[in-house]
Amino acid sequence: MDKRRTLFGFAVGVGLLAAASARADHVLECDKVQLPSSLVICSESELLAIADERGQVYRELWARLDAAQRAALQADQARWVGEYATRCGVPPDRPPELPPIPSVVDCFKQAGRARIAFLRGYSPISANSPIPPGRSSDDEVLLAKSGGTYMVPVLLNGLLPLPFVVDSGAADVSLPADVVATLFRTGTIRDNDYIGEAKYELADGSLIDSPRFFLEEVRVGNHAFHHVLASLAPVKSTPLLGQSFLSKIGVWSIDNERHVLVLGSTTTTAGADAWVVPPISPIPPVVSETPQAAAFQDGLRDRLSWERWFVRTAGSFKDGADYWAGQRSLPNPGSCYPSGHHLGDWTTGCLAAKRLLDPTDVRRKSEPEYRAGWNSYHG
């Protein structure tokens, strides 16, 4: 059996919650809307009902916040509105297809429900909460209490908010199958994110084989961590932030008196923990006067990003990444699964390099100036 089907076939088959019923009074005036995402919402009664519920939850939350907290919420809401529709296939700069295709409707439903859950559990740090000397509010994330357990609010792949338990004893980030199904349906987890299976020990001592895959982004507070390894867990399990995430933070702690997660400086690991993919170092864009010059600088900047990432890898992981870097321009490139098998860190490195290089290869092959910038690098 194809192991990718094991992961995503199982996850997508999980049933998800139904939306609230529509009401007569709607948060959107559908005879006046022009925004593409609003046009999609107004074309489907269940989407309209979800938007109504989301608007009501937002208003209730707004009434409980002070001025500084409202500003933070408003900024986060604007970010979410600007991102979720595009991720669902409805960009803001062109008219949407109406009626929308089923996959777009389903994506909008999942995004709307997830946002409602996020808003209901929203717990901002109060401006009056004392912060210890030498620490800023950007370093802290307020924990939300749920059933006697303190949870960390996390945003997955820029789309799905979810509360997690910090578990330093867990090897990876662990996601329930229905969460994986949502991310897969919205296109933020793809087949090539899958990197094989590993054995995990459950609390009762039993061992299970669980599919593993990369999350493009795990955001906690104002800190974003990229290419985080995760594994699939049963539907009713608790989402866990394990070592594949914690190892990227560096120094971290939990302040039990103030109920906050304190994040330190980020670090990257290679070698023994080579499957923790080093993040790409951001390089400021160079301002240029012409589109051609801009494409050249883009190519050079992306090449620098790749080289900085590659030099921080090691061992079999690096060998796999190097293999794909040499294969990708061939007429018939090889596979990261030689003979159809996953080769551990080697395959993981190969797949990670493929994910990083695929977008650059598209521009390398179609834009001469970008290609010239990429090739101008001399290490």
C-alpha positions as CSV (number, residue, x, y, z in Angstrom):
1,M,0.0,0.0,0.0
2,D,1.2,3.5,-0.8
3,K,2.2,5.0,2.5
4,R,1.0,8.4,1.5
5,R,-2.5,7.0,1.2
6,T,-2.0,5.6,4.7
7,L,-1.5,9.1,6.0
8,F,-3.9,11.2,3.9
9,G,-6.4,8.6,3.0
10,F,-7.0,7.9,6.7
11,A,-7.0,11.6,7.6
12,V,-9.3,12.8,4.9
13,G,-11.8,10.0,5.7
14,V,-12.3,11.4,9.2
15,G,-15.7,13.1,9.7
16,L,-15.7,16.8,10.7
17,L,-18.2,18.8,12.7
18,A,-21.3,20.3,11.0
19,A,-21.8,24.1,10.8
20,A,-24.4,26.1,12.7
21,S,-27.7,26.7,11.0
22,A,-28.3,29.9,9.0
23,R,-30.2,32.8,10.4
24,A,-32.2,35.5,8.7
25,D,-30.1,38.4,10.0
26,H,-26.6,38.1,8.5
27,V,-23.3,39.8,9.3
28,L,-22.7,40.4,5.6
29,E,-25.0,42.6,3.5
30,C,-24.9,40.3,0.5
31,D,-26.5,42.7,-1.9
32,K,-23.6,45.1,-1.4
33,V,-20.5,42.9,-1.0
34,Q,-17.7,43.1,-3.5
35,L,-14.7,41.3,-1.9
36,P,-14.2,38.0,-3.6
37,S,-14.2,36.0,-0.3
38,S,-17.5,37.7,0.7
39,L,-19.1,36.8,-2.6
40,V,-18.2,33.2,-2.0
41,I,-19.6,33.3,1.5
42,C,-22.9,34.9,0.3
43,S,-23.3,32.2,-2.4
44,E,-23.6,29.4,0.2
45,S,-26.1,29.3,3.1
46,E,-23.8,27.3,5.4
47,L,-20.9,29.6,4.8
48,L,-23.1,32.5,5.6
49,A,-24.2,30.9,8.9
50,I,-20.6,30.3,9.8
51,A,-19.8,34.0,9.1
52,D,-22.7,35.1,11.3
53,E,-21.5,32.9,14.2
54,R,-17.9,34.2,13.7
55,G,-19.1,37.8,13.7
56,Q,-21.1,37.2,16.9
57,V,-18.1,35.6,18.7
58,Y,-15.8,38.4,17.6
59,R,-18.2,41.1,18.9
60,E,-18.5,39.3,22.3
61,L,-14.7,39.0,22.5
62,W,-14.2,42.7,21.5
63,A,-16.4,43.8,24.4
64,R,-14.1,42.1,26.9
65,L,-10.8,43.7,25.7
66,D,-9.1,46.9,26.6
67,A,-7.8,49.3,23.9
68,A,-4.4,47.7,23.4
69,Q,-5.9,44.2,23.3
70,R,-8.5,45.3,20.7
71,A,-5.7,46.7,18.5
72,A,-3.8,43.4,18.6
73,L,-7.0,41.4,17.9
74,Q,-7.9,43.7,15.0
75,A,-4.5,43.3,13.5
76,D,-4.7,39.5,13.8
77,Q,-8.2,39.5,12.3
78,A,-7.0,41.6,9.3
79,R,-4.1,39.2,8.8
80,W,-6.4,36.1,8.9
81,V,-9.0,37.7,6.5
82,G,-6.2,38.5,4.1
83,E,-4.8,35.0,4.1
84,Y,-7.4,32.3,4.5
85,A,-9.3,33.0,1.3
86,T,-6.2,33.0,-0.8
87,R,-5.1,29.7,0.7
88,C,-8.5,28.3,-0.1
89,G,-8.1,29.3,-3.8
90,V,-9.9,32.7,-3.8
91,P,-7.4,35.5,-4.2
92,P,-8.5,39.1,-3.5
93,D,-7.6,40.5,-6.8
94,R,-10.0,38.7,-9.2
95,P,-13.6,37.7,-9.3
96,P,-14.3,34.3,-7.8
97,E,-15.9,31.4,-9.6
98,L,-19.6,31.2,-8.7
99,P,-21.0,29.0,-7.6
100,P,-17.8,28.0,-6.0
101,I,-16.4,24.5,-6.5
102,P,-16.9,22.0,-3.6
103,S,-13.3,22.1,-2.5
104,V,-13.4,25.9,-2.0
105,V,-16.6,25.7,-0.1
106,D,-15.2,23.0,2.2
107,C,-12.0,25.0,2.7
108,F,-14.0,28.1,3.7
109,K,-16.0,26.0,6.1
110,Q,-13.0,24.6,7.8
111,A,-11.3,28.0,8.0
112,G,-14.4,29.6,9.4
113,R,-15.0,27.0,12.1
114,A,-11.3,27.0,13.1
115,R,-11.4,30.8,13.4
116,I,-14.5,30.6,15.7
117,A,-12.7,28.1,17.9
118,F,-9.6,30.4,18.0
119,L,-11.7,33.5,18.9
120,R,-13.6,31.6,21.7
121,G,-10.3,30.5,23.2
122,Y,-8.5,33.9,22.7
123,S,-6.6,34.8,25.8
124,P,-4.4,37.9,25.2
125,I,-1.8,39.0,27.7
126,S,-3.1,42.0,29.6
127,A,-1.2,45.2,29.3
128,N,-1.3,45.4,33.1
129,S,0.3,42.0,33.7
130,P,3.8,42.5,35.1
131,I,6.6,41.2,32.9
132,P,9.9,40.2,34.6
133,P,12.9,42.4,33.9
134,G,14.8,41.6,30.7
135,R,11.8,40.1,29.0
136,S,9.3,41.5,26.5
137,S,5.7,40.6,25.8
138,D,6.9,39.3,22.4
139,D,8.7,36.5,24.3
140,E,5.6,35.3,26.2
141,V,2.5,33.4,25.2
142,L,-0.4,33.3,27.6
143,L,-1.6,29.7,28.4
144,A,-5.3,29.0,28.3
145,K,-6.8,26.6,30.8
146,S,-8.9,23.7,29.4
147,G,-10.2,21.0,31.6
148,G,-7.5,21.5,34.2
149,T,-4.7,21.6,31.7
150,Y,-2.9,24.7,30.4
151,M,-2.8,24.8,26.6
152,V,-0.7,26.9,24.2
153,P,-2.5,28.6,21.3
154,V,-0.8,27.7,18.1
155,L,-1.4,28.6,14.4
156,L,-0.7,25.8,12.0
157,N,0.4,26.7,8.4
158,G,-1.0,30.2,8.7
159,L,-4.6,28.9,8.7
160,L,-5.7,26.6,11.5
161,P,-5.5,27.8,15.2
162,L,-5.4,25.0,17.7
163,P,-4.5,24.7,21.5
164,F,-1.6,22.4,22.3
165,V,0.0,20.8,25.3
166,V,3.7,21.3,25.7
167,D,5.2,17.8,26.1
168,S,9.0,17.7,26.2
169,G,8.8,13.9,26.4
170,A,7.2,13.6,23.0
171,A,9.5,13.2,20.0
172,D,7.5,15.2,17.5
173,V,4.6,17.6,17.2
174,S,1.5,15.3,17.3
175,L,-1.7,16.1,15.5
176,P,-5.1,14.3,15.7
177,A,-6.2,12.8,12.4
178,D,-9.1,15.2,11.9
179,V,-6.7,18.1,12.1
180,V,-4.4,16.6,9.5
181,A,-7.5,16.1,7.4
182,T,-8.4,19.8,7.6
183,L,-4.8,20.8,6.7
184,F,-4.8,18.4,3.8
185,R,-8.1,19.6,2.4
186,T,-7.0,23.2,2.5
187,G,-3.9,22.4,0.6
188,T,-1.4,23.3,3.4
189,I,-0.2,19.7,3.7
190,R,0.6,18.0,0.4
191,D,1.7,14.5,-0.6
192,N,5.3,15.5,-0.8
193,D,5.3,16.6,2.8
194,Y,5.0,13.0,3.8
195,I,8.4,11.5,4.8
196,G,7.5,7.9,5.9
197,E,6.6,6.3,9.2
198,A,8.2,5.8,12.6
199,K,7.3,3.8,15.7
200,Y,6.0,5.7,18.7
201,E,5.4,4.5,22.3
202,L,2.0,5.3,23.8
203,A,1.3,6.0,27.4
204,D,0.4,2.4,28.0
205,G,3.8,1.2,26.7
206,S,2.5,-0.1,23.4
207,L,4.1,0.8,20.1
208,I,2.4,2.0,16.9
209,D,3.5,3.0,13.4
210,S,2.6,6.6,12.7
211,P,2.9,8.6,9.5
212,R,5.3,11.6,9.7
213,F,5.1,14.8,7.6
214,F,6.4,18.4,7.6
215,L,4.3,21.4,8.7
216,E,5.2,24.4,6.7
217,E,4.8,26.8,9.7
218,V,4.0,26.5,13.4
219,R,3.4,30.0,14.9
220,V,3.3,30.5,18.6
221,G,2.7,34.1,19.7
222,N,5.0,36.3,17.5
223,H,7.4,33.5,16.8
224,A,7.1,31.4,13.6
225,F,9.0,28.1,13.1
226,H,9.3,26.5,9.7
227,H,9.5,22.9,8.4
228,V,8.5,21.3,11.7
229,L,8.3,17.5,11.8
230,A,4.9,16.2,12.9
231,S,3.2,12.8,13.3
232,L,-0.5,11.7,13.0
233,A,-2.4,10.5,16.1
234,P,-5.9,9.2,16.7
235,V,-8.8,11.6,16.3
236,K,-9.5,12.0,20.1
237,S,-5.9,12.6,21.1
238,T,-4.5,15.8,22.5
239,P,-2.3,18.0,20.2
240,L,1.2,17.9,21.5
241,L,4.2,20.2,21.0
242,G,7.1,17.8,21.2
243,Q,10.8,18.0,20.6
244,S,10.7,18.6,16.9
245,F,9.2,22.0,17.8
246,L,10.9,22.6,21.2
247,S,14.4,22.0,19.7
248,K,13.9,24.9,17.4
249,I,13.1,27.4,20.2
250,G,16.4,27.0,22.1
251,V,15.7,28.3,25.6
252,W,12.1,28.0,26.8
253,S,10.3,27.7,30.1
254,I,6.8,27.8,31.6
255,D,6.1,30.4,34.2
256,N,3.6,28.6,36.5
257,E,2.7,31.6,38.6
258,R,1.7,33.8,35.6
259,H,0.7,30.9,33.4
260,V,2.8,31.9,30.3
261,L,5.1,30.0,28.0
262,V,8.4,32.0,27.8
263,L,10.3,31.6,24.5
264,G,14.0,32.3,24.2
265,S,16.2,32.6,21.1
266,T,15.7,30.2,18.3
267,T,18.3,27.5,17.4
268,T,18.7,24.9,14.7
269,T,19.9,21.4,15.0
270,A,21.7,19.2,12.5
271,G,23.6,15.9,12.7
272,A,22.0,13.6,15.3
273,D,18.7,15.4,14.9
274,A,19.1,16.1,11.2
275,W,15.4,15.7,10.5
276,V,14.8,19.1,12.2
277,V,15.2,21.1,9.0
278,P,17.1,24.4,9.4
279,P,15.0,27.4,8.6
280,I,15.9,29.7,5.7
281,S,17.7,32.8,6.9
282,P,15.7,35.9,5.7
283,I,17.7,38.2,3.5
284,P,16.4,41.7,2.9
285,P,15.4,42.4,-0.7
286,V,17.4,44.8,-2.7
287,V,15.4,47.7,-4.0
288,S,15.8,47.9,-7.8
289,E,14.6,50.3,-10.5
290,T,13.5,47.7,-13.2
291,P,11.6,44.4,-13.2
292,Q,14.7,42.8,-14.8
293,A,17.0,44.0,-12.0
294,A,14.5,42.9,-9.4
295,A,14.3,39.4,-10.9
296,F,18.1,39.2,-10.9
297,Q,18.3,40.2,-7.2
298,D,15.5,37.7,-6.4
299,G,17.6,35.0,-7.9
300,L,20.7,35.9,-6.1
301,R,18.9,36.3,-2.8
302,D,17.2,32.9,-3.1
303,R,20.5,31.3,-4.0
304,L,22.1,32.8,-0.9
305,S,19.2,31.5,1.2
306,W,19.7,28.0,-0.2
307,E,23.4,28.0,0.4
308,R,23.0,29.3,4.0
309,W,20.4,26.5,4.6
310,F,22.5,23.8,3.0
311,V,25.7,24.6,4.9
312,R,23.9,24.0,8.2
313,T,22.8,20.5,7.4
314,A,24.9,17.4,8.2
315,G,25.2,13.6,7.8
316,S,22.8,11.5,5.7
317,F,20.3,14.4,5.8
318,K,22.9,16.6,3.9
319,D,23.7,13.7,1.5
320,G,20.0,13.5,0.6
321,A,19.7,17.2,0.1
322,D,22.9,17.3,-2.0
323,Y,21.5,14.5,-4.2
324,W,18.4,16.4,-5.0
325,A,20.3,19.6,-5.7
326,G,22.2,17.6,-8.4
327,Q,19.2,15.8,-9.8
328,R,16.6,18.5,-10.1
329,S,17.9,20.0,-13.4
330,L,18.3,16.6,-15.2
331,P,15.7,15.7,-17.9
332,N,14.6,12.7,-15.8
333,P,15.6,13.4,-12.2
334,G,15.9,10.6,-9.7
335,S,13.6,9.9,-6.8
336,C,13.9,10.6,-3.1
337,Y,12.5,7.1,-2.6
338,P,15.1,4.8,-4.3
339,S,13.5,1.5,-5.2
340,G,10.3,2.9,-3.6
341,H,11.7,2.9,0.0
342,H,12.2,5.6,2.5
343,L,15.8,5.8,3.6
344,G,15.5,7.7,6.8
345,D,17.4,10.9,7.1
346,W,18.7,10.6,3.5
347,T,15.2,10.7,2.1
348,T,14.1,13.3,4.6
349,G,17.0,15.6,3.4
350,C,16.2,14.9,-0.2
351,L,12.5,15.8,0.3
352,A,13.4,19.0,2.3
353,A,15.7,20.2,-0.5
354,K,13.0,19.5,-3.0
355,R,10.5,21.6,-1.2
356,L,12.9,24.5,-0.9
357,L,14.2,24.3,-4.5
358,D,11.0,23.6,-6.4
359,P,9.7,27.2,-6.3
360,T,13.2,28.5,-7.4
361,D,13.4,26.0,-10.2
362,V,10.1,27.3,-11.7
363,R,11.6,30.8,-11.9
364,R,15.0,29.6,-13.0
365,K,13.5,27.8,-16.0
366,S,11.1,30.6,-17.0
367,E,12.9,33.9,-16.1
368,P,16.4,34.5,-17.7
369,E,17.2,37.4,-15.3
370,Y,16.3,35.3,-12.2
371,R,18.5,32.5,-13.5
372,A,21.3,34.9,-14.1
373,G,21.0,36.1,-10.5
374,W,20.9,32.5,-9.2
375,N,24.0,31.6,-11.2
376,S,25.9,34.7,-10.2
377,Y,26.6,33.4,-6.7
378,H,30.2,32.5,-5.9
379,G,30.7,30.8,-2.6
